Amino acid sequence: MTPAQPDGPTRPRGGNRHGEYRKGPVTLRRAQVPATSTDQRLLDSRGAADWLHTDPWRVMRIQITGGGPGLMEAANKGAWEAGGTSVGLGIELPLEPGLNDYVDLAVNFRYFFVRKTMFVKYSRGFIALPGGWGTLDELFEALTLAQTGRVTAFPIVLLGVDYWSGLVAWMRDTLVSSGTITAADLTRVLVTDDVDEAVRFVVDADEINDADEINDADEINQEAAP
């Protein structure tokens, strides 16, 4: 069933097999279908990006999920109804039900490791909802990359206190106690039931990262100055 249009500006419609634009493994729907050519988009000046800094919920306007049903569909639906960009990174599996109807931009992967790389590469943080082996695989991948400095200022929210508290307690009582991780490694993880707190945690980390990038750029410019 194709979802109803959200309030606000009209967006092109398209279901699973209608109104789609395909570029290799990438599937574009609705507002993601290009209206101009590639060279025109390259030559056109970029539009204003003030909304990136004035909208406290900006981190929720572009949602990247696994593109499947259930909680993934709920996240894509939230971004879609807010007029944002709803992205789904699918995986080829025998029992995989396919993309949910709220995905506007979809990429399908054959290998899990490539898919996980894309999750991290295009994210400013993770919000993990209750899940199984795949969720844990992606969660610990992100934690490892953050611990080893492969990604920086990468906040991780575990949404669902009852579900995640036991795992975090095991990390603290077993891993920290045995010295295999440090207590500081857990400071980048927030366990909460409060959606607003989760958003603030990600936004605050994003703003710190933006400030660090500006400072780094200023230092480079000063060093390059004659």
Backbone as ProteinMPNN parsed JSONL, in Angstrom:
{"seq_chain_A": "MTPAQPDGPTRPRGGNRHGEYRKGPVTLRRAQVPATSTDQRLLDSRGAADWLHTDPWRVMRIQITGGGPGLMEAANKGAWEAGGTSVGLGIELPLEPGLNDYVDLAVNFRYFFVRKTMFVKYSRGFIALPGGWGTLDELFEALTLAQTGRVTAFPIVLLGVDYWSGLVAWMRDTLVSSGTITAADLTRVLVTDDVDEAVRFVVDADEINDADEINDADEINQEAAP", "coords_chain_A": {"N_chain_A": [[0.846, -1.197, 0.0], [0.65, 2.144, -0.926], [1.943, 4.881, 0.89], [0.058, 7.596, 2.34], [0.106, 11.011, 1.224], [2.186, 13.308, 2.982], [1.422, 16.294, 4.954], [2.028, 19.533, 3.555], [4.43, 20.674, 1.072], [3.772, 19.416, -2.209], [4.799, 16.164, -3.102], [6.347, 14.123, -5.537], [4.751, 11.093, -6.411], [5.064, 7.529, -5.934], [5.083, 4.019, -6.115], [6.227, 0.715, -5.185], [6.812, -0.306, -7.662], [6.237, 1.632, -9.431], [6.773, 4.844, -10.858], [9.512, 4.994, -10.36], [13.05, 5.665, -10.467], [15.915, 4.373, -11.744], [19.355, 3.908, -11.098], [21.742, 2.012, -11.827], [22.442, 0.0, -9.042], [20.972, 1.63, -7.447], [17.882, 2.891, -6.332], [15.548, 5.397, -6.918], [12.891, 7.361, -5.631], [9.872, 9.33, -5.736], [10.486, 12.511, -4.451], [13.177, 12.178, -4.821], [13.704, 11.564, -7.422], [15.529, 12.674, -10.15], [15.217, 15.906, -11.616], [16.722, 17.292, -13.328], [19.674, 17.35, -15.446], [22.846, 15.645, -14.896], [25.156, 17.211, -15.419], [24.075, 19.766, -15.317], [23.321, 19.975, -12.658], [25.83, 19.895, -11.506], [26.914, 22.3, -12.355], [25.19, 24.25, -11.42], [24.722, 26.664, -8.81], [25.029, 26.001, -5.311], [22.275, 25.655, -3.088], [20.897, 27.574, -0.3], [21.954, 26.627, 2.973], [21.072, 27.118, 5.509], [19.182, 25.919, 7.115], [20.393, 23.698, 8.169], [21.613, 24.495, 10.474], [19.75, 25.863, 11.948], [17.573, 24.292, 12.509], [16.658, 22.281, 15.076], [15.983, 19.631, 14.893], [17.317, 18.674, 12.748], [18.943, 16.491, 12.36], [17.217, 14.433, 12.163], [15.949, 14.707, 9.797], [17.069, 13.496, 7.641], [16.972, 10.225, 7.263], [18.587, 7.181, 7.647], [18.107, 3.858, 7.217], [17.838, 0.245, 7.493], [15.939, -0.216, 5.634], [13.887, -2.056, 5.759], [10.9, -3.724, 7.116], [8.791, -3.011, 10.054], [10.43, -1.549, 12.824], [12.339, -0.254, 11.291], [10.842, 0.632, 9.127], [9.173, 2.379, 10.512], [10.957, 4.423, 11.236], [11.732, 5.371, 8.7], [9.243, 6.241, 7.837], [8.773, 8.348, 9.615], [10.725, 10.234, 8.822], [9.895, 10.63, 6.205], [7.278, 11.673, 6.475], [7.934, 14.032, 7.69], [8.859, 15.469, 5.63], [11.439, 15.025, 4.901], [14.473, 13.362, 3.807], [14.286, 10.068, 3.055], [16.043, 7.252, 3.501], [17.017, 3.991, 2.506], [19.016, 1.224, 3.136], [19.272, -1.675, 1.749], [19.512, -5.33, 1.896], [20.524, -8.281, 0.228], [18.795, -11.055, 0.835], [17.477, -14.373, 1.327], [14.956, -14.473, 2.651], [14.307, -11.852, 2.907], [11.973, -9.232, 3.076], [11.956, -7.056, 1.365], [12.028, -3.544, 0.321], [10.509, -1.047, 2.396], [7.548, 0.992, 1.929], [8.076, 3.646, 2.462], [10.561, 4.475, 1.775], [12.601, 6.648, -0.015], [15.047, 6.875, -1.328], [16.935, 4.254, -2.271], [19.397, 1.737, -1.755], [20.625, -1.338, -2.668], [22.369, -4.053, -1.238], [24.775, -6.699, -1.633], [26.653, -7.693, 0.083], [27.267, -7.796, 3.573], [29.378, -6.389, 4.815], [29.993, -4.258, 3.129], [27.629, -2.85, 3.189], [27.533, -2.104, 5.913], [29.708, -0.392, 5.963], [28.715, 1.737, 4.446], [26.616, 2.583, 6.071], [28.009, 3.769, 8.208], [29.675, 5.621, 6.92], [27.988, 7.606, 5.858], [26.663, 8.641, 8.022], [26.069, 10.629, 10.962], [25.897, 9.663, 13.414], [24.524, 6.977, 15.449], [21.3, 5.697, 16.101], [20.091, 3.206, 17.848], [17.554, 0.859, 17.85], [15.645, -1.688, 19.585], [16.81, -4.853, 18.564], [18.134, -7.725, 16.733], [20.751, -10.048, 15.919], [21.814, -8.717, 13.647], [21.478, -5.993, 14.297], [23.111, -5.859, 16.587], [25.566, -6.484, 15.421], [26.004, -4.248, 13.724], [25.982, -2.263, 15.689], [28.222, -2.88, 17.385], [30.225, -2.718, 15.517], [30.208, 0.054, 14.973], [30.891, 1.02, 17.519], [33.475, -0.023, 17.766], [34.806, 1.293, 15.66], [34.582, 3.919, 16.558], [35.998, 3.787, 18.98], [38.569, 3.236, 18.086], [39.181, 5.482, 16.695], [38.531, 5.703, 14.036], [36.163, 6.847, 13.28], [34.975, 10.006, 14.379], [33.537, 11.985, 17.034], [31.098, 10.558, 17.136], [28.105, 9.897, 18.077], [26.204, 7.463, 19.922], [23.094, 6.171, 20.408], [21.1, 4.174, 22.435], [18.001, 3.194, 22.207], [15.581, 2.461, 24.407], [15.368, 1.532, 27.444], [14.805, -0.735, 29.09], [15.399, -2.797, 27.332], [18.135, -2.491, 26.596], [19.68, -2.052, 28.885], [20.745, -4.252, 30.299], [22.761, -5.221, 28.6], [24.523, -3.012, 28.521], [25.204, -2.891, 31.206], [26.617, -5.281, 31.423], [28.794, -4.68, 29.745], [29.98, -2.666, 31.302], [30.428, -3.925, 33.818], [31.844, -6.218, 33.183], [33.543, -5.955, 30.792], [34.814, -3.398, 31.177], [35.743, -3.806, 33.77], [37.518, -5.899, 33.391], [39.407, -4.703, 31.886], [39.381, -4.685, 29.112], [38.014, -2.782, 27.684], [37.722, 0.786, 28.193], [36.322, 2.924, 30.78], [35.762, 5.327, 29.629], [35.083, 4.634, 27.051], [32.415, 4.029, 27.147], [31.175, 6.427, 27.447], [30.313, 7.588, 25.127], [27.955, 6.412, 24.609], [24.496, 6.528, 24.948], [21.793, 5.534, 26.887], [18.389, 5.484, 26.742], [14.855, 6.253, 27.137], [13.696, 8.449, 26.227], [12.818, 10.338, 23.562], [13.362, 13.019, 22.868], [15.637, 13.5, 24.413], [17.397, 11.744, 23.19], [17.632, 12.927, 20.648], [18.767, 15.403, 21.349], [21.236, 14.541, 22.307], [22.499, 13.55, 20.018], [22.46, 15.848, 18.38], [23.989, 17.66, 19.914], [26.505, 16.419, 19.851], [26.943, 16.583, 17.137], [27.131, 19.34, 16.728], [29.423, 19.912, 18.199], [31.245, 18.511, 16.661], [31.053, 19.959, 14.262], [32.114, 22.417, 15.133], [34.712, 21.638, 15.765], [35.619, 20.949, 13.214], [35.593, 23.466, 11.975], [37.512, 24.796, 13.517], [39.749, 23.237, 12.915], [39.986, 23.792, 10.201], [40.561, 26.535, 10.321], [43.054, 26.491, 11.59], [44.58, 25.18, 9.663], [44.442, 27.062, 7.585], [45.791, 29.182, 8.794], [48.337, 28.11, 9.09], [48.998, 27.842, 6.443], [49.144, 30.412, 5.587], [51.2, 33.125, 4.399]], "CA_chain_A": [[0.0, 0.0, 0.0], [1.428, 3.371, -1.005], [1.577, 5.761, 1.99], [-0.614, 8.842, 1.993], [0.989, 12.157, 1.151], [2.237, 14.135, 4.182], [1.053, 17.693, 4.767], [3.144, 20.36, 3.098], [4.634, 20.713, -0.378], [3.469, 18.191, -2.937], [5.954, 15.381, -3.482], [6.001, 13.129, -6.545], [4.367, 9.825, -5.816], [5.563, 6.34, -6.613], [5.084, 2.838, -5.28], [7.385, -0.155, -5.321], [7.122, -0.601, -9.064], [5.751, 2.722, -10.274], [7.371, 6.136, -10.571], [10.866, 4.826, -9.866], [14.161, 5.994, -11.346], [16.996, 3.475, -11.334], [20.719, 4.192, -11.54], [22.486, 0.84, -11.365], [21.794, -0.626, -7.891], [20.28, 2.662, -6.672], [16.497, 3.158, -6.705], [15.077, 6.69, -6.449], [11.441, 7.519, -5.675], [9.262, 10.591, -5.362], [11.291, 13.722, -4.558], [14.559, 11.846, -5.142], [13.838, 11.4, -8.871], [16.144, 13.916, -10.638], [14.478, 16.694, -12.603], [17.702, 17.94, -14.183], [20.778, 16.491, -15.835], [23.979, 15.642, -13.978], [26.044, 18.353, -15.644], [23.421, 20.989, -14.846], [23.425, 20.005, -11.196], [27.217, 20.197, -11.159], [27.208, 23.689, -12.658], [24.332, 25.138, -10.651], [25.22, 27.015, -7.48], [24.343, 25.282, -4.24], [21.279, 26.436, -2.379], [21.203, 27.927, 1.085], [21.954, 25.485, 3.895], [20.864, 27.647, 6.851], [18.339, 25.007, 7.893], [21.246, 22.722, 8.85], [22.045, 25.027, 11.757], [18.634, 26.477, 12.662], [16.565, 23.287, 12.805], [17.213, 21.37, 16.074], [15.689, 18.246, 14.528], [17.865, 18.455, 11.411], [19.546, 15.164, 12.249], [16.168, 13.471, 11.907], [15.353, 14.99, 8.494], [17.606, 12.491, 6.73], [17.004, 8.977, 8.002], [19.134, 6.017, 6.957], [17.782, 2.612, 7.909], [18.019, -0.948, 6.677], [14.926, -0.198, 4.586], [12.917, -3.14, 5.9], [9.646, -3.442, 7.818], [8.872, -2.847, 11.497], [11.022, -0.321, 13.338], [13.004, 0.441, 10.182], [9.787, 1.316, 8.396], [8.699, 3.488, 11.346], [11.927, 5.513, 11.121], [11.592, 5.933, 7.36], [7.963, 6.944, 7.784], [8.924, 9.617, 10.323], [11.46, 11.168, 7.965], [9.068, 10.897, 5.02], [6.171, 12.548, 6.852], [8.495, 15.339, 8.044], [9.318, 16.115, 4.423], [12.877, 14.84, 4.788], [14.982, 12.351, 2.885], [14.136, 8.753, 3.668], [17.009, 6.398, 2.826], [17.032, 2.596, 2.934], [20.125, 0.403, 2.643], [18.762, -3.042, 1.819], [20.459, -6.434, 1.796], [19.976, -9.434, -0.493], [18.628, -12.239, 1.68], [16.38, -15.197, 0.802], [13.677, -14.178, 3.289], [14.157, -10.406, 3.058], [10.696, -8.828, 2.477], [12.102, -5.945, 0.428], [11.976, -2.194, 0.86], [9.207, -0.532, 2.804], [7.012, 1.989, 0.998], [8.436, 5.01, 2.845], [11.925, 4.742, 1.334], [12.698, 7.446, -1.236], [16.323, 6.576, -1.966], [17.297, 2.909, -1.814], [20.547, 1.055, -2.317], [20.584, -2.73, -2.25], [23.713, -4.591, -1.123], [24.943, -8.143, -1.581], [27.54, -8.055, 1.19], [27.016, -7.056, 4.8], [30.465, -5.48, 5.191], [29.861, -3.044, 2.318], [26.455, -2.136, 3.718], [27.914, -1.49, 7.179], [30.576, 0.736, 5.648], [27.88, 2.845, 3.992], [25.895, 3.097, 7.235], [28.885, 4.63, 8.988], [30.234, 6.687, 6.084], [27.028, 8.675, 5.618], [25.938, 8.936, 9.254], [26.734, 11.435, 11.985], [25.655, 8.97, 14.666], [23.59, 5.857, 15.369], [20.241, 5.486, 17.092], [19.771, 1.784, 17.734], [16.345, 0.384, 18.498], [15.78, -3.12, 19.885], [16.998, -5.705, 17.396], [18.83, -8.99, 16.944], [22.157, -10.171, 15.569], [22.215, -7.677, 12.704], [21.586, -4.743, 15.049], [24.306, -5.95, 17.43], [26.716, -6.441, 14.521], [26.196, -2.857, 13.327], [26.283, -1.491, 16.897], [29.597, -3.1, 17.824], [31.084, -2.171, 14.464], [30.302, 1.495, 15.203], [31.638, 1.224, 18.757], [34.879, -0.306, 17.488], [35.339, 2.375, 14.832], [34.693, 5.109, 17.397], [37.072, 3.572, 19.952], [39.865, 3.246, 17.405], [39.384, 6.763, 16.044], [38.198, 5.69, 12.614], [35.148, 7.891, 13.202], [35.081, 10.885, 15.536], [32.287, 12.652, 17.417], [30.057, 9.683, 16.604], [27.262, 9.493, 19.208], [25.424, 6.236, 19.765], [21.952, 6.137, 21.318], [20.371, 2.911, 22.54], [16.653, 3.625, 22.561], [14.881, 1.372, 25.068], [16.127, 1.265, 28.664], [14.614, -2.125, 29.52], [16.021, -3.724, 26.375], [19.58, -2.338, 26.457], [20.397, -1.851, 30.141], [21.507, -5.45, 30.656], [23.969, -5.272, 27.768], [25.432, -1.954, 28.967], [25.704, -3.308, 32.517], [27.647, -6.297, 31.165], [29.976, -3.967, 29.259], [30.601, -1.944, 32.414], [30.851, -4.81, 34.899], [32.746, -7.267, 32.7], [34.569, -5.461, 29.889], [35.596, -2.357, 31.838], [36.415, -4.387, 34.933], [38.622, -6.746, 32.948], [40.374, -3.871, 31.192], [39.34, -4.838, 27.654], [37.639, -1.443, 27.239], [37.814, 1.741, 29.295], [35.06, 3.562, 31.145], [35.523, 6.414, 28.667], [34.472, 4.091, 25.845], [30.968, 3.986, 27.328], [30.602, 7.769, 27.542], [29.699, 7.953, 23.85], [26.704, 5.657, 24.49], [23.386, 6.988, 25.776], [20.648, 4.63, 26.971], [17.262, 6.325, 27.131], [13.526, 6.05, 26.553], [13.239, 9.791, 25.892], [13.184, 10.677, 22.188], [13.967, 14.348, 22.858], [16.99, 13.367, 24.949], [18.191, 11.093, 22.144], [17.908, 13.921, 19.612], [19.715, 16.376, 21.898], [22.542, 13.885, 22.415], [23.078, 13.501, 18.674], [22.663, 17.221, 17.907], [25.111, 18.244, 20.647], [27.735, 15.842, 19.298], [27.089, 17.101, 15.776], [27.583, 20.717, 16.826], [30.826, 19.852, 18.629], [32.013, 18.077, 15.491], [31.107, 21.095, 13.335], [33.043, 23.398, 15.694], [36.06, 21.084, 15.606], [35.991, 21.048, 11.805], [35.887, 24.87, 11.697], [38.793, 25.1, 14.15], [40.796, 22.575, 12.133], [40.145, 24.543, 8.946], [41.224, 27.797, 10.656], [44.47, 26.185, 11.856], [45.22, 24.883, 8.383], [44.579, 28.322, 6.858], [46.832, 29.982, 9.44], [49.617, 27.506, 8.768], [49.259, 28.052, 5.022], [49.313, 31.849, 5.315], [52.624, 33.518, 4.301]], "C_chain_A": [[0.877, 1.24, 0.0], [0.993, 4.326, 0.085], [0.934, 7.032, 1.492], [0.384, 9.973, 1.996], [1.002, 12.892, 2.49], [1.781, 15.545, 3.861], [2.263, 18.466, 4.279], [3.258, 20.302, 1.592], [4.36, 19.362, -1.025], [4.748, 17.488, -3.332], [5.524, 14.363, -4.528], [5.711, 11.795, -5.898], [4.938, 8.671, -6.607], [5.561, 5.167, -5.667], [6.32, 2.008, -5.51], [7.797, -0.345, -6.768], [6.7, 0.528, -9.997], [6.439, 4.019, -9.876], [8.778, 6.051, -10.022], [11.889, 5.221, -10.92], [15.359, 5.187, -10.857], [18.317, 3.902, -11.953], [21.601, 3.054, -11.02], [21.756, 0.204, -10.194], [20.958, 0.35, -7.07], [18.878, 2.88, -7.224], [16.061, 4.476, -6.091], [13.569, 6.762, -6.613], [11.055, 8.939, -5.293], [10.222, 11.769, -5.529], [12.744, 13.448, -4.928], [14.785, 11.653, -6.64], [14.38, 12.703, -9.455], [15.299, 14.594, -11.705], [15.419, 17.379, -13.578], [18.812, 16.957, -14.517], [21.939, 16.612, -14.851], [24.866, 16.862, -14.164], [25.414, 19.656, -15.198], [23.53, 21.094, -13.337], [24.845, 20.331, -10.759], [27.532, 21.681, -11.353], [26.375, 24.663, -11.844], [24.973, 25.458, -9.313], [24.396, 26.29, -6.442], [23.383, 26.212, -3.535], [21.696, 26.729, -0.95], [21.081, 26.702, 1.979], [21.739, 25.951, 5.337], [20.067, 26.694, 7.722], [19.18, 23.988, 8.648], [21.584, 23.179, 10.259], [20.898, 25.619, 12.566], [17.569, 25.475, 13.07], [17.124, 22.275, 13.803], [16.952, 19.905, 15.766], [16.301, 17.894, 13.184], [18.439, 17.051, 11.256], [18.498, 14.1, 11.959], [15.537, 13.664, 10.536], [15.876, 14.031, 7.424], [17.797, 11.209, 7.529], [17.584, 7.885, 7.131], [18.829, 4.787, 7.793], [18.12, 1.438, 6.992], [16.943, -1.106, 5.614], [13.852, -1.249, 4.697], [11.662, -2.72, 6.647], [9.878, -3.127, 9.3], [9.448, -1.506, 11.912], [11.752, 0.46, 12.254], [11.981, 1.234, 9.38], [9.281, 2.519, 9.18], [9.64, 4.685, 11.245], [11.846, 6.177, 9.752], [10.296, 6.728, 7.23], [8.062, 8.304, 8.471], [9.642, 10.645, 9.481], [10.615, 11.583, 6.77], [7.953, 11.883, 5.339], [6.668, 13.935, 7.235], [9.004, 16.087, 6.822], [10.81, 15.987, 4.215], [13.242, 13.805, 3.743], [14.994, 11.007, 3.591], [14.964, 7.74, 2.879], [16.948, 4.981, 3.389], [18.185, 1.849, 2.3], [19.732, -1.061, 2.833], [19.878, -4.073, 1.691], [19.779, -7.598, 1.09], [19.983, -10.661, 0.41], [17.435, -13.04, 1.166], [15.015, -14.83, 1.368], [13.449, -12.679, 3.488], [12.88, -9.942, 2.354], [10.806, -7.699, 1.469], [11.936, -4.607, 1.118], [10.572, -1.82, 1.312], [8.811, 0.642, 1.903], [7.416, 3.419, 1.323], [9.869, 5.364, 2.462], [11.893, 5.517, 0.021], [13.958, 7.119, -2.027], [16.819, 5.244, -1.407], [18.543, 2.408, -2.52], [20.534, -0.367, -1.774], [21.991, -3.323, -2.294], [23.698, -6.119, -1.11], [25.721, -8.56, -0.343], [27.294, -7.164, 2.402], [28.114, -6.032, 5.081], [30.407, -4.18, 4.388], [28.71, -2.188, 2.852], [26.801, -1.425, 5.033], [28.83, -0.286, 6.957], [29.752, 1.953, 5.244], [27.067, 3.434, 5.14], [26.75, 4.115, 7.984], [29.336, 5.844, 8.173], [29.285, 7.876, 5.967], [26.186, 9.009, 6.844], [26.764, 9.839, 10.148], [26.535, 10.813, 13.357], [24.663, 7.85, 14.441], [22.538, 5.99, 16.462], [19.759, 4.063, 16.895], [18.513, 1.463, 18.525], [16.498, -1.114, 18.74], [15.838, -3.967, 18.621], [17.809, -6.936, 17.752], [20.287, -8.939, 16.538], [22.633, -9.068, 14.628], [22.395, -6.334, 13.391], [22.842, -4.738, 15.904], [25.575, -5.864, 16.586], [27.022, -4.994, 14.139], [26.571, -1.989, 14.523], [27.746, -1.643, 17.296], [30.61, -2.673, 16.77], [31.298, -0.665, 14.693], [31.102, 1.795, 16.462], [33.132, 0.999, 18.546], [35.521, 0.814, 16.678], [35.509, 3.655, 15.634], [35.847, 4.97, 18.382], [38.446, 3.711, 19.306], [40.115, 4.532, 16.612], [39.12, 6.774, 14.554], [37.049, 6.642, 12.306], [35.254, 8.717, 14.478], [33.744, 11.567, 15.785], [31.089, 11.871, 16.9], [29.2, 9.184, 17.766], [26.446, 8.247, 18.892], [24.338, 6.225, 20.84], [21.323, 4.748, 21.262], [18.985, 3.257, 23.079], [15.868, 2.428, 23.104], [15.64, 0.912, 26.299], [16.005, -0.196, 29.073], [15.361, -3.099, 28.618], [17.545, -3.683, 26.455], [20.351, -2.301, 27.766], [21.25, -3.055, 30.542], [22.81, -5.55, 29.885], [24.989, -4.234, 28.238], [26.012, -2.3, 30.337], [26.793, -4.367, 32.358], [28.93, -5.653, 30.64], [30.729, -3.32, 30.421], [31.199, -2.914, 33.436], [31.873, -5.849, 34.455], [33.879, -6.697, 31.842], [35.446, -4.393, 30.545], [36.393, -2.938, 32.996], [37.618, -5.233, 34.543], [39.676, -5.978, 32.154], [40.371, -4.01, 29.685], [38.78, -3.605, 26.961], [37.799, -0.521, 28.433], [36.441, 2.321, 29.602], [34.719, 4.68, 30.168], [34.864, 5.907, 27.396], [32.949, 4.074, 25.936], [30.338, 5.375, 27.368], [29.956, 8.21, 26.236], [28.372, 7.228, 23.63], [25.677, 6.22, 25.467], [22.27, 5.95, 25.719], [19.466, 5.437, 27.497], [15.96, 5.808, 26.523], [12.979, 7.364, 25.999], [13.74, 10.175, 24.493], [13.87, 12.036, 22.118], [15.397, 14.308, 23.384], [17.913, 12.725, 23.913], [18.583, 12.089, 21.058], [18.927, 14.937, 20.108], [21.126, 15.795, 21.95], [23.244, 13.872, 21.056], [23.385, 14.905, 18.161], [23.859, 17.858, 18.592], [26.437, 17.722, 20.107], [28.003, 16.381, 17.903], [27.619, 18.528, 15.797], [29.039, 20.787, 17.285], [31.71, 19.475, 17.447], [32.149, 19.208, 14.477], [32.115, 22.139, 13.814], [34.489, 22.933, 15.539], [36.536, 21.206, 14.165], [36.338, 22.484, 11.427], [37.246, 25.249, 12.284], [39.949, 24.473, 13.378], [41.074, 23.337, 10.839], [40.882, 25.857, 9.193], [42.719, 27.578, 10.899], [45.226, 25.907, 10.57], [45.446, 26.157, 7.589], [45.685, 29.191, 7.448], [48.222, 29.434, 9.111], [50.009, 27.745, 7.314], [49.521, 29.512, 4.679], [50.792, 32.206, 5.281], [53.071, 34.304, 5.535]], "O_chain_A": [[1.76, 1.37, 0.847], [-0.203, 4.581, 0.222], [1.21, 7.499, 0.387], [1.399, 9.91, 2.689], [-0.057, 13.088, 3.087], [1.745, 15.962, 2.704], [3.4, 18.089, 4.563], [2.307, 19.93, 0.904], [4.674, 18.31, -0.468], [5.679, 18.117, -3.836], [4.439, 13.794, -4.416], [6.371, 11.415, -4.93], [5.258, 8.803, -7.788], [5.993, 5.299, -4.522], [7.343, 2.515, -5.971], [8.977, -0.523, -7.071], [6.796, 0.395, -11.217], [6.663, 4.267, -8.691], [9.206, 6.942, -9.289], [11.628, 5.123, -12.119], [15.768, 5.303, -9.701], [18.403, 4.211, -13.141], [22.137, 3.127, -9.914], [20.572, -0.109, -10.313], [20.306, -0.051, -6.106], [18.697, 3.037, -8.431], [16.185, 4.667, -4.881], [13.024, 6.286, -7.609], [11.803, 9.65, -4.621], [10.722, 12.004, -6.629], [13.471, 14.367, -5.305], [15.931, 11.586, -7.086], [13.755, 13.749, -9.278], [14.738, 13.939, -12.583], [14.97, 17.983, -14.552], [18.886, 15.869, -13.946], [22.007, 17.561, -14.071], [25.284, 17.483, -13.187], [26.116, 20.561, -14.747], [23.797, 22.168, -12.798], [25.036, 20.985, -9.734], [28.324, 22.252, -10.604], [26.807, 25.79, -11.601], [25.684, 24.629, -8.744], [23.219, 25.999, -6.653], [23.642, 27.407, -3.4], [22.697, 26.213, -0.452], [20.218, 25.848, 1.771], [22.161, 25.279, 6.279], [20.253, 26.662, 8.939], [18.733, 23.461, 9.666], [21.816, 22.354, 11.143], [21.058, 25.857, 13.764], [16.729, 25.793, 13.912], [17.983, 21.476, 13.432], [17.62, 19.028, 16.314], [15.874, 16.936, 12.539], [18.426, 16.484, 10.163], [18.838, 12.988, 11.554], [14.678, 12.876, 10.14], [15.205, 13.784, 6.423], [18.687, 11.125, 8.376], [17.133, 7.678, 6.005], [19.248, 4.691, 8.946], [18.615, 1.614, 5.879], [17.012, -2.015, 4.787], [12.986, -1.34, 3.827], [11.383, -1.531, 6.8], [11.019, -2.992, 9.742], [9.022, -0.458, 11.426], [11.786, 1.691, 12.286], [12.233, 2.377, 8.999], [8.99, 3.563, 8.597], [9.188, 5.828, 11.175], [11.886, 7.403, 9.651], [10.268, 7.774, 6.58], [7.513, 9.293, 7.986], [9.226, 11.802, 9.422], [10.619, 12.748, 6.372], [7.704, 12.816, 4.575], [5.926, 14.911, 7.125], [9.518, 17.199, 6.939], [11.397, 16.747, 3.445], [12.424, 13.424, 2.906], [15.651, 10.845, 4.62], [14.636, 7.409, 1.739], [16.841, 4.791, 4.601], [18.328, 1.835, 1.078], [19.844, -1.612, 3.928], [21.029, -3.736, 1.415], [18.601, -7.872, 1.323], [21.035, -11.228, 0.709], [16.488, -12.466, 0.629], [14.018, -14.871, 0.647], [12.501, -12.282, 4.165], [12.702, -10.216, 1.167], [9.831, -7.408, 0.776], [11.731, -4.533, 2.329], [9.58, -2.217, 0.702], [9.65, 1.21, 1.204], [7.132, 4.325, 0.54], [10.343, 6.451, 2.795], [11.243, 5.102, -0.938], [13.934, 7.091, -3.257], [17.089, 5.126, -0.211], [18.727, 2.621, -3.718], [20.442, -0.576, -0.565], [22.722, -3.125, -3.264], [22.747, -6.744, -0.643], [25.492, -9.632, 0.216], [27.134, -5.95, 2.28], [27.822, -4.925, 5.534], [30.736, -3.115, 4.911], [28.816, -0.966, 2.95], [26.406, -0.278, 5.241], [28.741, 0.713, 7.671], [30.054, 3.074, 5.653], [26.848, 4.644, 5.186], [26.273, 5.19, 8.348], [29.372, 6.962, 8.686], [29.725, 9.025, 5.977], [25.112, 9.596, 6.718], [27.994, 9.824, 10.106], [26.963, 11.382, 14.361], [24.033, 7.767, 13.387], [22.845, 6.348, 17.599], [19.102, 3.749, 15.902], [18.42, 1.757, 19.717], [17.384, -1.746, 18.164], [15.013, -3.814, 17.72], [18.133, -7.168, 18.917], [20.98, -7.947, 16.766], [23.734, -8.542, 14.795], [23.351, -5.613, 13.107], [23.561, -3.739, 15.95], [26.551, -5.237, 16.996], [28.172, -4.562, 14.222], [27.388, -1.078, 14.393], [28.434, -0.648, 17.522], [31.736, -2.305, 17.105], [32.424, -0.173, 14.616], [31.908, 2.725, 16.475], [33.958, 1.74, 19.08], [36.64, 1.237, 16.968], [36.467, 4.398, 15.423], [36.595, 5.923, 18.599], [39.373, 4.245, 19.915], [41.137, 4.659, 15.936], [39.447, 7.746, 13.874], [36.966, 7.184, 11.204], [35.587, 8.186, 15.538], [32.924, 11.711, 14.878], [30.177, 12.44, 16.301], [29.521, 8.166, 18.378], [26.053, 8.013, 17.75], [24.634, 6.264, 22.034], [21.05, 4.216, 20.186], [18.824, 3.572, 24.259], [15.534, 1.504, 22.363], [16.467, 0.004, 26.216], [17.015, -0.833, 29.375], [15.893, -4.105, 29.085], [18.189, -4.73, 26.389], [21.566, -2.499, 27.764], [22.352, -2.89, 31.065], [23.842, -5.92, 30.444], [26.179, -4.534, 28.343], [27.184, -2.03, 30.598], [27.786, -4.346, 33.086], [30.027, -6.037, 31.044], [31.953, -3.414, 30.513], [32.339, -2.744, 33.868], [32.68, -6.31, 35.262], [35.051, -6.933, 32.134], [36.673, -4.468, 30.481], [37.564, -2.611, 33.184], [38.613, -5.285, 35.265], [40.714, -6.532, 31.792], [41.277, -3.498, 29.027], [39.04, -3.394, 25.777], [37.989, -0.983, 29.558], [35.517, 2.224, 28.794], [33.548, 4.953, 29.905], [34.159, 6.66, 26.725], [32.268, 4.101, 24.912], [29.115, 5.502, 27.329], [29.128, 9.121, 26.241], [27.734, 7.402, 22.592], [25.95, 6.369, 26.657], [21.851, 5.537, 24.638], [19.541, 6.01, 28.584], [15.952, 5.049, 25.554], [11.919, 7.384, 25.373], [14.943, 10.317, 24.276], [14.852, 12.197, 21.393], [16.271, 15.001, 22.863], [19.072, 13.118, 23.778], [19.725, 12.099, 20.6], [19.849, 15.299, 19.377], [22.099, 16.493, 21.664], [24.44, 14.151, 20.963], [24.442, 15.136, 17.574], [24.663, 18.523, 17.94], [27.382, 18.489, 19.924], [29.154, 16.61, 17.529], [28.463, 18.89, 14.977], [29.8, 21.629, 16.809], [32.786, 20.043, 17.255], [33.217, 19.403, 13.897], [32.877, 22.685, 13.016], [35.377, 23.724, 15.224], [37.698, 21.523, 13.911], [37.265, 22.712, 10.649], [38.038, 25.936, 11.638], [40.998, 25.093, 13.204], [42.223, 23.508, 10.432], [41.724, 26.26, 8.39], [43.548, 28.379, 10.467], [46.366, 26.339, 10.4], [46.504, 26.334, 6.985], [46.425, 29.852, 6.719], [49.163, 30.194, 8.882], [51.191, 27.84, 6.986], [50.055, 29.82, 3.613], [51.572, 31.65, 6.054], [54.23, 34.71, 5.621]]}, "name": "protein", "num_of_chains": 1, "seq": "MTPAQPDGPTRPRGGNRHGEYRKGPVTLRRAQVPATSTDQRLLDSRGAADWLHTDPWRVMRIQITGGGPGLMEAANKGAWEAGGTSVGLGIELPLEPGLNDYVDLAVNFRYFFVRKTMFVKYSRGFIALPGGWGTLDELFEALTLAQTGRVTAFPIVLLGVDYWSGLVAWMRDTLVSSGTITAADLTRVLVTDDVDEAVRFVVDADEINDADEINDADEINQEAAP"}
